[in-house]
Amino acid sequence: MSVREEIDNILSKDPAARNRLEVVLCYPGFHALMFHRIAHRLWKAGLVVPARVVSHISRMLTGIEIHPGAVIGRRFFIDHGMGVVIGETTVVGDDVVLYQGVTLGAGAAARKGAETRGKKRHPTLGNGVVVGSGAEIQGPIAIGDNVLIASGSIVLKDVPPDSIVVGVPGRVLYREGQRVGGVLPDIEAEAIKTLRAHVLRLEKKVAELAGAAEPAQPEPEPAPPEVPPSEIDEEGAVGMEAVDAFLHGAGI
């Protein structure tokens, strides 16, 4: 690894970078990587506290937290970087790109405290992995080479090489350029649809009970607005306009 190689790597991967001086002065991902190289050497030499001090200074200056015990490969690029966290037993391969807010964390092992000290708790990323902003990769799992992880995904299981991972929890949507597993389900959308259908049935039942219990009114109540057949559930309940508008606007 050379400093020039890391600078040239950023120039090749970030279209916003114009020259080497800009990278050296203005890229927190580059600064954090240089601090980590120093901290990691101290860590391997058994100088734990000095290594953690260097790591802490780097965190204060860059907003990027890399534990000195983490193993980072060549041509590692953290774009923007604010909020990135990389845990102690993380292993990162060559040519990996992380965007802001990424966590390479311990997952459930972090809650077990000292009993997991010295054990593998964090993920291993292969070569050429790209992790989108806000994604979380948790636990001692393996991410294969050339994997793309979408922004906001939470990955809790091993991912095979040449895959695209999307969702919460993260699921492999493409592998080697081919879509797998059919259409990715939208769990939140399905939950909303289920609740909406249930509310419609309850409203219909309440209206029937109210009509049976109350005497006829001198002036009839205005009829509810008509709803297209597609918006009526299997029992014929009338849809809720506000919820319909939300679902339509959300593309659900």
N, C-alpha and C positions, 0 to 999 in steps of 0.2 A: 504494500500500500504506500502510495506517495501522496503528498498534499496536492501536487499538480493533478494527479489522476482524479482526486475527489472534486477538485474545482472544475476540471474539464467535464466530469460526469454531470455536474449540475448544469453547466452550459449546454450540454447536449439534451438534457431532459426538461429544462424549463425555458419556454420561449420568452419569458419575461427577463431572463438574465442576458445582459448585453456584453459584459466583459469580465475578466478575472477579478479586477479590482472591486467591481460591484459585488461579486460573490463573496469575496473576503471580508468586505466591510458591512454588508447589508443582509446576509443570509443566516438567520439563527440556526437553521438546520446544519449548516457547515460549522458554525461555532460549537454547537452541541456535540457534533461528531469529533471535533478536535479535542474538546474537553474530555470526551469519553475515552479517546485513545490514551490520554495521560492517566485518567482514573483507572482504566482497566489494567494498565501496566503496574500501577501501585497495588491494585487488588491482587494480581497474580504474584506479586512479591511479598504478599502477606501484610502489607501496610493498609489494613482495613479502614481505620479511621481517616487517614489522609485521603484515601480514595473516595470515601463518602463525602469528605469536605469538598473536594474538587467537583464531585457530582452535584453537590448542593449549590455550589457557586454557579455552576452551569445552569441549573434549574432556575435560579433567581435571575440570571441574565437573559436566558433564552425562552423560558416558559416550557422547556422540554425536559422531562425527567427520564434519564437513562441510568439504571443501576450499574455501578462499576463492574459487577459480576457478569453482566450480559455480554454475549459474544456477537460481535457485529462484523459482517463480511465486507468485502470491497465494494466501492461505488454505491454506497448507501446514501439515499437522498430522502430527507424529510422536508417536504414542501410546506412553507408557512410554519407549521410545527407547533403552534401554541396548543398546550394541553396534551401533547403526546406523552404517554407513559410506557416505559419498557422495563419489565421486571427482571429480577436477579438472574434467573435461570433461563432467560430467553436466549435462543440462538437464531440469528438472522443470516441468511445466505448472501450471495453476491447479487448486485443489481436490483436491490429491493427498494421500493418507493412507498413511503408512508405520507399521508396527508394529515392535516390538523385534527386533533382530538382523538387520534387512534390510541387504543389501549391494548397492550400485549400483557395481559394480567394473569393472575393465579387462579381466578375463579373460586370454586368452593374451597380449594386448599388454603386460601388466604384466611379463612375463618377458623382454621384448625390451630393456628398459632405456632408455637415452638416445636411441636411434634413433627412438622414438615420441614424443619430447617435441614438444609443439606440435601433435600430431595428435589427432583425435577418437578417444578410447579407451573412453569410458564411454557408458552408455545415455541415450536421450532418452525421457522419459515424457510422454505427452499429458495432457490435462485429465481430471480425474475418476478417475484411476487409484488403485486400492487394492491395496497389497502386504502380504500376510500375514506374520506373524512368522517369522523364519529364512529367508525366501526370498532367493535371489541372482539378480540380473540382471546379466549380464556381457557386456562388449564394446560396440562402437558400434552397438547395435541400436535399433530404434524400437518403442516400446510405444504402441499407438493409444489414442485417447480411450475412457474408461469401461471400461477393462480391469480385471478382478479376477484377481489372482495368488494362488493358494492358499499357505498356510503351508508352508515347507519346499521349495518348488519351486525348480528351477534353470533359468532362462530364458536361452537362448543364441541364439535366433533372433527375428526381427521377429514382432510379434503384431498382428493386425488389430484395428481398433476393435470395441468392444462384445463382447469375448470373455472367457471364463473359462479360465484356464490352470492346469493341475494336473500334478504329477509331476516326476520326475527322469529324463531331462531334461524340461523343461516342454512340455506339449502342449496345444493348444487343445481343450477338452472341449465347450464351448458357444460358439456365436457367434450374436449377435442373438437369444438366448433359445432357440435350437435346438441339440440335441445333434449333434455332428459326429464322424465317425470311428468310430462304433460304440462298443463297450465298451472302456474304457481298459485295456490289458494291464498285468498286474502281473508285471514282469520277475523280481523276486525269487521270487515264488510259483512261476512257471514253472520257474525254475532248481532250486528245492527239489524240485518234483515230478519233474523229470527225474533228479536225483541219487537220489531215493528209489527210482524205478523201476529204475535201474541197480543199486543196492545189492541190491534184491530179487532181481533176476536172478542176480547173483553168489552170493548166499546159497543160492539154489536149486541152482546148479551145484555149489557146494562140498558141499552136502548129498548130491547125487547121487554125486559122486566119493568122498566119505567112505563112503557106503553100499556102493559097489562094492568098495572097498579093504579094509574091515574085515570080519572074520568075524562071524557072527551072535552076538549077546550072549545070555547065559542069560535075562536079563530085558530085555524091550524098553524102549527109551527112551519116556518119556511123550510123547504126541502134542502137537504145538504147538497153541496155542489157535486156534480157528477164526476166520477173518476174513471179513467179508461179501464177497460177490463183487465189489462195487464197489471194494474195497480190494486186489484181486488184479490184477496187471498181465496183459498179453496172454499171457504165458507161464505163468501160474498160480503165480507166486511168492507166498510167504506174507508178509504185511505185518509191519512192525515196530511194536509197540504204542506205544513211546515217541514215535516220529516221527508215528504216526497221531494220538496225543493232542495233539501240538504243532500239527499241521496243523488238527485240528478246533478247538482252542482259538483259533488265529489266524484262523479263518474262511477258510482256504485250501481 
